[in-house]
Amino acid sequence: MSDLSDRLKGAGKRLTPQRRLVLDAVERLGHATPDEVLAEARRHKPELSLSTVYRNLEVLEELGLVRHAHLSDRAPTYHSVGGHEHFHLVCRGCNEVISVGPALLAPLLDQLDELYGFVPDVGHLTVFGTCRACGTLA
């Protein structure tokens, strides 16, 4: 907790109870929209507002504690960075979200850098398709 307080303090911010609730909700839920974060956080603080959730998600993302990705046509989905970078596979059939480490993409990332001087932000990458289970149903 002091590491979080120190990071916030270094950015000129405080560790407010609302910020702690929002971060805890994201960590508990894994991948969640702001509305889902709000519902989870309201279990502990019913008066929390959606605008407070959005503001705190923005601050937490600026500090590198959470990331957002677009896993559907809904609002962005937030997840805790938790020390590991990953990208997402999303099944269009059952909406399963699979988190995958960047090592799988290493050859592609190397080629993008070598050929184009481009370094992708893997944490924002989402690949849509069909999972094995839904593929066997077709």
N, C-alpha and C positions, 0 to 999 in steps of 0.2 A: 504494500500500500504506500510506503514512503517513496518508492521509485515513481509511482504514479503521481504522488503529490509533488515530488521534485520536478518531474517532467512538466507538469502543469505550471508550477511556479516559475520554471525557466522560460515558459512561454507567456508569462504575465497573467496566468489564470489561476483560479483556486479549485481545489477539489471540493465541489459542493455536493450535498446529499443527492441532488438530482443527477449530477454527472456520474456519481458512483452507481446510482440505480440504473441509469441508461447503459453504462458499460457492463454491469452485472447481467442485465437482461440480454444484451447481445451475446455475452459469453454463454449464458444458459441455453439460449435458443439455437445457437450455431449459425444459421442463416435466417435473417428476419427482415421484413419490411419495417418502416417506421411505425406503422399501425400495430404490427405484431409486438414491436419493442414497447410501445405505449401500453398495450394490454398487459404484457408481462410486468412492466414496472408499476402499473396501477394496482397490482396485487399487494404492493407494499406501500404505495402512496397514491390513494385514489384521486387526489386533486391534481395530479400531474397533467399537463396539457400537451397536445401534439406539437405545438410550436416549441415548447421546451425540449421535447425529444429531438426535433430537427436541429435546433441550435446546438444541443450537446453532441449529437452525432457529427455535426460539422467540426466542432472543436476536437473531438476524439479522433476524427479522420485527419485533421491537420497535424495532430501529434503522432500520427502513425500507429494508433492503438486499434483502430477499426478501419476496414476498407469497405467500399461498396462495389457491387457488380450488378449488371442487369441480367437477371436470370429468367425474366419473362417480360411481358408487355406491361406489367404492373410497375409500381414504384421500385426504386432501387432496393436491393437486398444488402444488408450490412452483415459483416461477420468480423469476429475478433481476429486480429493478426496473430496473436498468440505465438509469435516467434517462428511461424512457418508460412512461407509464400505458397500459394496454390492457385490453380485456375479451376474452372468448373465445366463439367459436362452435364447438360440438362436434356432429359428425355422428353420429347414432345408428346409421347404416348401417355406416360404415367406421371410426368413432372418430377421424377426422381432427380436429385442433384448429387453429383459425385464430385468430391474434391480430389484433385490430382496434383501431385508435386511437380515442380517445374523441370526436374531431371528428365522426364519423359520428352519434353520439348527441346532439350539441349541441342540436338543436331539442327533443328529448325532455327532456334535462336542464334546459333553460331552462323548459319548461312545468312540470316537477315542482317546480322551485324557486318559480316564479311562483304556481302554483295551490295548492301544499301546503306551501311553505316547506321542502321536502325536498331534500337534496343527497345523491344516491346515491354509494356507494363503488364506482366503476366497476371498480376492480381485482378486486373480488370477484364481478363479474357474469359469469354464464355463460348463454348461450342455446343450448339444445339444439334440433336440427332435422335436416334432411337436406341434404347438400351437393349441388351441381349434378351431380356424377358419379353419386352414388347415386340421385338423383332421376330420372336418365335411364334407370336400370336397372329402375325400377319398372314 
